[in-house]
Amino acid sequence: TIRVAFKRPAWWVLIFGWSLAACAGIVNAVSFRSFGHFVSHATGATTSIALGIEGFADGRHGWDEPSDAIELLGSFLAGAYLCGLLIDKNQLRVGGKALYGAALVGNALLLTGAIAILELTHHRMVAACCAACACGLQNAMCTSH
């Protein structure tokens, strides 16, 4: 049966996963307030692409709306790809070749870079793309075990 095949994760894995989910929610809320875009999930960006293309085809707005969503989705996927380069196994292992620490440091650097870009250059879309890349990295890191 399925219940026999399921192996419950260790308690520390559950706490770590919950913490990362809470961080993603905070990043999403701060990103929306700071950049005007939600960045922590690919489904929202995909929906925005579809609605943006529809609105562009109907003449309601220009190409900027779907292109912003395409940039955010591409950044999210780039972060997920980066995780695949750092963590190559499909199981949670502390130490060894799995570079979870490097992924977390990369995540922190991308989020710090997003704030720095916004404060120094006021390029909201570039900052949002950095935050989306960080979210893609974190999302893939959580699902790579």
C-alpha positions in Angstrom: 0.0 0.0 0.0 1.0 3.6 -0.2 1.2 4.1 3.5 3.9 1.4 3.8 6.0 2.9 1.0 5.8 6.4 2.5 8.8 7.3 4.7 8.1 10.3 6.9 10.8 12.9 6.8 12.8 13.6 9.9 11.3 16.4 12.1 14.2 18.8 11.3 13.4 18.4 7.6 9.8 19.4 8.3 10.9 22.4 10.3 13.4 23.5 7.7 10.8 23.1 4.9 8.2 25.1 6.9 10.8 27.8 7.5 11.6 28.1 3.8 7.9 28.2 3.0 7.4 31.1 5.4 10.4 32.9 3.9 8.9 32.5 0.4 5.7 34.0 1.6 7.5 37.0 3.2 9.6 37.5 0.0 6.5 37.4 -2.1 4.7 40.0 0.0 7.7 42.3 0.2 8.3 41.9 -3.5 4.8 42.9 -4.3 5.0 45.9 -2.1 8.5 46.9 -3.4 8.5 45.9 -7.0 4.8 45.6 -7.9 5.2 41.9 -8.8 4.7 38.6 -7.1 7.9 36.5 -7.5 7.7 33.3 -5.5 5.7 31.0 -7.7 5.8 30.1 -11.4 2.0 29.5 -11.7 1.2 33.2 -11.0 3.8 34.3 -13.6 2.4 31.8 -16.1 -1.1 33.1 -15.5 0.1 36.7 -16.0 1.7 35.7 -19.3 -1.6 34.2 -20.6 -3.7 37.2 -19.4 -1.1 39.6 -20.7 -1.1 38.0 -24.2 -4.9 38.0 -24.2 -5.0 41.7 -23.2 -2.3 42.5 -25.8 -4.3 40.7 -28.5 -7.5 42.5 -27.5 -5.7 45.9 -27.6 -6.2 46.6 -23.9 -2.5 47.2 -23.2 0.9 47.0 -24.7 3.5 44.2 -24.7 5.0 45.3 -21.4 2.6 43.3 -19.2 3.3 39.9 -20.7 7.0 40.6 -21.2 7.4 41.4 -17.5 5.8 38.1 -16.6 8.0 36.3 -19.1 11.1 37.9 -17.5 9.9 36.9 -14.0 9.1 33.3 -15.1 12.5 33.0 -16.9 14.3 34.3 -13.8 12.4 31.8 -11.6 13.4 29.0 -13.9 17.0 30.2 -14.0 17.1 29.9 -10.2 15.7 26.4 -10.4 18.3 25.5 -13.0 21.1 26.9 -10.7 19.9 24.6 -8.0 20.2 21.7 -10.3 23.8 22.6 -10.9 24.5 22.9 -7.2 22.4 19.9 -5.9 22.6 17.0 -8.3 21.1 14.2 -6.3 17.4 13.4 -5.7 17.8 12.8 -2.0 18.5 15.0 1.0 22.1 14.6 2.1 23.9 16.9 4.4 27.5 17.2 3.4 29.1 15.4 0.4 28.5 16.8 -3.0 25.1 18.4 -2.3 25.8 22.1 -1.9 22.8 23.1 0.2 24.9 25.8 2.0 26.0 27.3 -1.3 22.4 27.3 -2.5 21.3 29.2 0.7 24.1 31.7 0.4 23.2 32.2 -3.3 19.6 32.7 -2.3 20.7 35.3 0.3 22.9 37.1 -2.2 20.2 37.3 -4.8 17.7 38.7 -2.4 20.3 41.2 -1.1 21.1 42.1 -4.6 17.5 42.7 -5.4 17.2 45.3 -2.6 20.5 46.9 -3.6 19.5 47.2 -7.2 16.2 48.8 -6.2 17.8 51.2 -3.8 20.7 52.2 -6.0 19.3 52.1 -9.5 15.5 52.1 -9.0 15.2 49.4 -11.7 12.1 47.6 -10.3 12.0 44.9 -12.9 15.6 43.9 -12.6 15.3 43.8 -8.8 12.1 41.7 -9.2 13.9 39.3 -11.5 16.7 38.8 -8.9 14.1 38.0 -6.3 12.3 35.6 -8.6 15.6 33.8 -9.3 16.2 33.5 -5.6 12.7 32.0 -5.2 13.3 29.6 -8.0 16.5 28.5 -6.4 14.8 28.0 -3.0 11.8 26.2 -4.5 14.0 23.7 -6.4 16.2 23.2 -3.3 13.1 22.2 -1.3 11.9 19.8 -4.0 15.3 18.3 -4.8 15.3 15.8 -1.9 
